[in-house]
Amino acid sequence: VLSQPAFAEFACGFPSALYKYTHPADLALSFTPAQRAACHLHHYRFLQAHFSPAFLRQVLNRQLTVLETTEDGHTFAIVLAAGAVRFFEGELRLSFRVDSADVFVLSFTIVPGTIVGSQARDAILISRLQGAKGCHASITLAHKAMRDVCPPTLLLSALEGLAEAAGIDEMAGVSATNQPNFAEGLH
């Protein structure tokens, strides 16, 4: 799938995408290598079937601004990009930014519904929804500027819009204890 022209630049920049499903920390600790491979194949096949090559190149190799607004001299944005920053926590990410700095991130992968116990053909698996360390002041600023709607709610709303546009109506999340970075006593 990643040998298709729309994915060429991405596959060159992240060659480990071809075999990352073999790593036990990929997506969810409870997934088998076969389930992780099925998730990745499904995700990239779905993207190829539903989005233009130009859109895919933009999202996978750069970023796409979904929303941007300025309030009281600060810029707030939601951007869609490849999940390469946290490569084992989802194939795509939506980031909420304050003045170009990520303050909250939602990572996700489009998976076969059966992987998450759904009858739906496609589902979105949310594998990360987390604020950035040391960004409490920016998160508070964003909360106020967005009229008391917090960044995670805005990211989930943006994801819901993307899902609706792509014809996906089911979402699932990876529990804290099933996270690759879970450590007893830290949560």
Summary of the structure (lengths in Angstrom):
residues: 187
radius of gyration: 16.4
end to end distance: 37.1
largest distance: 49.5
contacts: 568
relative contact order: 0.15
helix: 42%
strand: 26%
